[in-house]
Structure formats: structure tokens, C-alpha cells
Amino acid sequence: MRQIAQCIAFCLVFGAPTTCRCQSRVPSPDDARARSVDNSTASPGSSVTMTGILLVDDWRCDKWSADVPKDSMMCPEGGLSQWGLITATKQYIVRGINSELRKYERQRVMVTGAVTAATGDVPTDKLEVQLIASNKVDKNPIRELIAELRSNPWTQPVNTSNPTLWDFHFTPPMIQILQAGPAAQDVLLEYISDPQIKDQIIFLLGGVGDGNAIEPIIEAMATPVEAQGGAYARKVNLAANLALTNITVGDVIWHHGGGITIDRCPDDPKTCWSVWWTEHRDTFDISHTPKRNSNYPDYGIYQNPSAYRSESFIHSREYK
């Protein structure tokens, strides 16, 4: 099982050729204990406390109307978990009370629970939640991490497959900012016009942002003339295409957030996204996006398909 590192080791998590150990430097009272848990093998049934981002599968099986047949592949009988926890170094399948978990979905949380080791059938540790609470990060530590982006050059993301499978080349500070979760959005927006790190800011907003980030990202994109004039402008637009697709699951560039590799709008993606947003602004709800392509299984911090799967995804017949 791959570590979540430079490709959050995630290549949404979306095969990365390289991995590295990286600890979250976003401080919290229990960070030291969380790191020791993430880098060790918890004994079966042991109780641990850790921080991370609580993710939910796009297929919210518990919310299906009783009069609508469930998808038997993605929502099989037996109540498989649709929740996952991503820390800076590890991923867990999460089980708990849905109504309680739902209060914290896609947020940074502190979780205490019992860990069950991975098996051959389910190659990811399971975490049975006993206690869960919000674990928001202050703005100043996030600003310090943003400053580190300047001294950690980011290699342009590369698609390695069809359907799309991205190697995102995350740097250590990028991973740490993603681990701050939604609290990072407002701070990142303060830097979206910074010409030195605009590409990274836009891309990170795609991991932690919501509808409030969509219009600023579009406005920050390069025009066709600017894109023709420089590689960095084209890199900004690629970052924006990935970020906006991750937030919206819009079919503006790729089918359902990461399908076939045909670029539907190669010449002027800024205008294409602007038109899409004009049509969807009034009705957009990030908690009700359509199911995205399998290589982008869940909204969140760019999960790598090999690194995070909800339990229902792991048991999907399509991937057996």
C-alpha cells in the first residue's frame, strides 16, 4: 500500500513513481501522538488518536431514497463503509455512526478509535470511530506553509493513463496544506494573484476549496494570448482545469472528473469554465456533485486511487 507523499503518493488519489515520508507540520495539540500512530503498526483492536481529513464516497449509499433501487455494485448489501480518513502519511477505512460522521465530512478532524489491521481482501486498515471532533488549523501556520511553497518548486502534473491517472508531484508543504482541510481556503485565496506560486495556490484550492473558490480560480486563469506566450501560463491553466474538475465534477475538460483524455476545450479553458459557472452558479452544491470517474473516486485532497478507497469501492465487482 503506497504512502501518501509527493503524489499523495496520492497519482485523487487518485501510481506514483516516487514516494517519501512526510509528516504534517500543521500543529495541533495531538500532532505528536498522531504522527507516532501514523508511522507505526497499531495492534488489532488498539485505541488510537489521530488527525486527518474525513472523506466520504460520492456514492452516499445511506442517503438513497427507499423507493429508488440502489446501485448493487457501489452500494452492495451489508452496509459497507463509505467513509475514509486521510492523514499525512496513511489512509484508513472508517466505520461509525453515519449521522455523526456526516457532521464532519470533508473536514479536518481528530478521531479516537480502534484500528483493525488490513487483510488480503481489504488492503487498508479500518478505524472504528469512538470519538470524533473538529480539529481546525489557525491561519498563521497555513501562511507559513504557503511561504514554503516558494522554496519548493512544483513539477507540472502528468497524466499517465487513459482514462486519466495523474501523477501530481506533490511537495511536502503542499501535502501539509492539504491536511489543513477547508480552513486553508480563505488563506489560499489571499495569494491567488501571486505570480510566483499562483499555479500551486490554484491547485491546492482544488483540494480544499468549495464553491467559493470556483470564480476566483477562473478569474486567475490565463487567456489564450497569455497561454500562447509562456509555459507557466499553460501550467496555471492545467492546475486550474484539475482544480475546478475536482471541485465541480464538471465535464468542461474531462468526462466526470477524470475520464477519457480528450481535452474538450484546449484553446480557451478560461472561457469554457466561465460559461459553465454562469450556467451552474445558482444551483451548484458541492455535497451533491455527480459520481466522478473511478480515477477521481472522492472529493477531497486529491486522493490516489491506489491509496484511498472507501470500503464500498474496494468491494466493487468492477475492480475485483
C-alpha positions in Angstrom: 0.0 0.0 0.0 1.5 3.3 -1.1 2.4 6.1 1.3 0.6 9.4 0.8 3.5 11.6 -0.2 4.6 13.5 -3.2 1.8 12.1 -5.3 -0.4 11.8 -2.2 1.8 9.2 -3.1 -1.7 10.4 -3.9 -1.0 9.9 -8.6 -7.0 11.5 -6.5 -5.6 9.8 -5.3 -6.1 9.5 -7.4 0.6 5.0 -9.3 3.2 7.3 -8.5 6.8 6.6 -9.4 8.1 8.0 -6.2 7.1 8.2 -2.5 8.6 9.9 0.5 7.9 10.1 4.2 6.3 13.4 5.1 4.8 14.5 8.4 2.1 17.1 8.6 3.6 20.2 10.2 0.2 21.8 10.7 0.2 22.0 14.5 -2.5 20.7 16.8 -2.3 19.6 20.4 -2.2 15.9 19.5 0.0 16.1 16.4 3.0 14.3 18.0 0.7 11.4 19.1 -0.9 11.3 15.7 2.4 11.1 13.9 3.5 8.2 16.1 0.4 6.3 15.2 0.6 7.0 11.5 4.2 5.7 11.3 3.6 2.5 13.4 1.5 -0.6 13.0 -1.3 -0.4 15.5 -2.1 -3.7 17.2 -5.6 -5.1 16.3 -8.3 -3.6 18.4 -5.9 -0.9 19.9 -7.3 2.5 20.6 -5.5 5.4 18.8 -6.0 9.1 18.3 -5.0 10.9 15.1 -5.9 13.9 12.9 -6.7 13.9 9.2 -9.3 14.7 6.6 -12.6 12.8 6.8 -13.7 11.8 3.3 -16.9 10.4 2.0 -17.5 8.5 -1.1 -19.5 10.3 -3.9 -21.9 7.3 -3.7 -23.7 8.2 -0.5 -25.4 4.9 0.0 -27.1 5.8 3.2 -28.9 8.7 1.6 -30.6 6.8 -1.2 -34.3 7.1 -1.3 -36.1 3.9 -0.2 -38.1 3.9 -3.4 -35.0 4.1 -5.6 -33.1 0.8 -6.3 -29.5 1.2 -5.0 -26.6 0.6 -7.3 -25.7 -3.0 -6.5 -22.1 -2.6 -7.4 -21.3 0.6 -5.5 -23.8 0.1 -2.7 -23.9 -3.7 -2.1 -25.9 -5.3 0.7 -24.1 -5.4 4.0 -23.6 -1.8 4.9 -20.1 -1.3 3.6 -18.4 1.8 4.8 -18.4 4.9 2.6 -16.1 6.9 4.8 -12.3 7.2 4.9 -9.7 9.1 6.9 -6.6 10.5 5.2 -3.6 11.6 7.4 -0.4 13.0 6.1 1.1 9.5 5.8 -1.7 6.9 5.8 -5.3 6.1 5.0 -8.0 4.3 6.8 -11.4 2.9 6.1 -13.7 4.5 8.7 -16.8 2.9 10.3 -19.0 4.8 12.7 -22.5 6.3 13.1 -23.3 8.0 9.7 -25.3 10.8 11.3 -22.3 11.7 13.4 -19.7 11.4 10.7 -21.8 13.5 8.4 -21.3 16.5 10.6 -17.6 16.4 9.8 -17.4 15.2 6.2 -14.5 16.6 4.2 -13.2 18.4 7.2 -10.0 18.1 9.3 -10.9 16.1 12.4 -9.4 14.5 15.4 -10.5 10.9 15.8 -10.2 8.3 18.5 -11.0 4.7 17.7 -10.0 1.1 17.4 -7.8 0.1 14.5 -8.2 -3.3 12.7 -5.2 -4.3 10.5 -5.6 -4.6 6.8 -6.3 -8.0 5.2 -5.8 -9.5 1.8 -9.4 -8.8 0.9 -9.4 -5.2 2.2 -5.8 -3.9 2.0 -6.4 -0.8 4.1 -6.6 -0.5 7.9 -10.0 0.0 9.4 -10.8 2.6 12.0 -13.9 2.1 14.2 -14.7 5.6 15.4 -15.3 6.1 19.1 -14.9 9.9 19.3 -14.7 12.5 16.6 -14.3 16.3 16.8 -13.3 19.2 14.5 -9.6 20.0 14.5 -9.4 23.3 12.7 -6.0 24.9 12.0 -5.2 28.6 12.6 -4.4 30.8 9.7 -0.8 31.8 10.7 0.6 28.2 10.4 -1.0 28.0 7.0 0.6 31.2 5.9 4.0 29.8 7.0 3.4 26.8 4.8 2.4 28.9 1.9 5.7 30.8 2.2 7.5 27.4 1.9 5.9 26.9 -1.5 8.3 29.4 -2.9 11.4 27.3 -2.0 9.8 24.0 -3.0 9.4 24.1 -6.8 6.4 22.1 -8.1 6.7 19.9 -11.1 3.8 20.1 -13.5 1.2 17.2 -13.1 1.5 14.5 -15.6 -1.3 12.2 -16.8 -0.1 8.6 -17.2 -3.1 6.7 -18.5 -6.4 6.7 -20.3 -8.8 7.1 -18.5 -6.8 9.8 -16.8 -4.5 8.8 -13.9 -2.5 11.8 -12.7 0.9 12.0 -11.1 0.5 15.3 -9.2 4.1 15.6 -7.8 3.0 17.0 -4.5 5.8 18.7 -2.5 5.9 18.4 1.3 4.4 21.8 2.0 1.6 21.1 -0.4 0.7 17.9 1.4 0.7 19.8 4.7 -1.6 22.5 3.4 -4.0 19.9 2.1 -4.0 18.4 5.5 -5.3 21.7 6.9 -8.5 21.0 5.0 -11.2 23.6 4.4 -9.6 26.1 6.8 -6.9 26.7 4.2 -9.3 28.0 1.6 -9.6 31.6 2.7 -5.8 31.9 3.3 -5.0 30.4 -0.1 -7.4 32.9 -1.8 -5.3 35.7 -0.4 -2.4 34.5 -2.6 -4.2 33.6 -5.8 -2.7 36.5 -7.7 0.9 35.8 -6.6 2.7 35.3 -9.8 5.4 33.1 -8.2 3.1 30.5 -6.7 -0.2 31.0 -8.5 -0.1 27.6 -10.0 0.3 25.9 -6.6 -2.4 28.1 -4.9 -4.9 27.3 -7.6 -4.2 23.6 -7.4 -4.4 23.5 -3.6 -7.7 25.3 -3.7 -8.9 22.4 -5.9 -8.2 20.1 -3.0 -9.6 22.1 0.0 -11.9 24.5 -1.7 -15.7 24.6 -2.3 -18.0 26.7 -4.4 -16.4 29.9 -3.1 -13.1 29.1 -4.8 -14.6 28.5 -8.3 -14.9 32.0 -9.5 -11.5 33.2 -8.2 -9.8 30.3 -9.9 -11.5 31.0 -13.2 -10.5 34.7 -12.9 -6.9 33.7 -12.3 -6.6 31.5 -15.4 -4.6 32.6 -18.4 -6.3 33.9 -21.6 -5.4 32.3 -24.9 -2.9 35.0 -25.7 -1.2 34.6 -22.3 -1.1 30.8 -22.7 0.5 31.1 -26.1 3.1 33.3 -24.7 4.5 31.2 -21.9 4.8 27.7 -20.4 3.9 29.0 -16.9 0.6 30.4 -18.1 -0.2 27.0 -19.6 0.8 25.3 -16.3 -1.6 27.7 -14.4 -4.4 26.6 -16.7 -3.6 22.9 -16.3 -3.7 23.4 -12.5 -7.0 25.3 -12.8 -8.5 22.6 -15.0 -7.6 19.9 -12.5 -8.7 22.0 -9.5 -12.1 23.0 -11.0 -12.8 19.5 -12.2 -12.0 18.1 -8.7 -14.4 20.6 -7.1 -17.3 20.5 -9.6 -17.0 17.2 -11.4 -17.9 19.3 -14.4 -17.5 17.9 -17.9 -15.8 21.0 -19.1 -12.4 19.4 -19.8 -12.6 15.7 -19.0 -15.6 13.4 -18.5 -16.9 13.2 -14.9 -13.8 14.5 -13.3 -11.1 12.4 -14.9 -12.4 10.2 -17.8 -11.0 9.9 -21.3 -8.0 12.1 -22.0 -9.6 14.1 -24.8 -9.5 17.8 -23.8 -12.8 19.3 -24.7 -11.6 22.9 -24.5 -7.9 23.1 -25.4 -7.9 26.7 -26.8 -9.7 28.8 -24.2 -10.4 26.8 -21.0 -10.9 30.1 -19.1 -13.9 31.0 -21.2 -15.3 27.4 -21.2 -15.2 27.4 -17.3 -16.7 30.8 -17.2 -19.7 29.7 -19.3 -20.1 26.6 -17.2 -20.1 28.6 -14.0 -22.6 31.1 -15.3 -25.0 28.2 -16.0 -24.4 26.4 -12.7 -23.6 29.1 -10.1 -27.1 29.4 -8.7 -27.6 25.7 -8.3 -24.2 24.4 -7.5 -23.9 22.3 -4.3 -20.6 20.6 -3.6 -22.3 18.0 -1.5 -24.5 16.9 -4.5 -22.0 16.5 -7.3 -22.4 13.6 -9.7 -20.3 10.5 -9.2 -16.9 11.1 -10.7 -14.8 8.9 -12.9 -13.2 6.0 -11.0 -9.8 7.6 -11.0 -11.2 10.5 -9.0 -13.3 8.4 -6.6 -13.9 11.1 -3.9 -13.9 14.8 -3.5 -11.2 15.9 -1.1 -7.5 16.3 -1.1 -6.7 14.6 -4.5 -6.8 11.0 -3.3 -4.8 8.5 -5.2 -6.9 5.5 -6.5 -4.2 3.1 -5.1 -4.0 4.9 -1.8 -7.6 5.5 -0.7 -10.8 3.6 -1.4 -13.9 3.6 0.6 -14.8 0.1 1.6 -17.7 0.0 -0.9 -15.2 0.9 -3.6 -12.7 -1.8 -2.6 -15.5 -4.4 -2.8 -16.8 -3.2 -6.1 -17.1 -6.1 -8.6 -15.7 -3.8 -11.3 -12.3 -3.8 -9.5 -12.1 -7.4 -8.4 
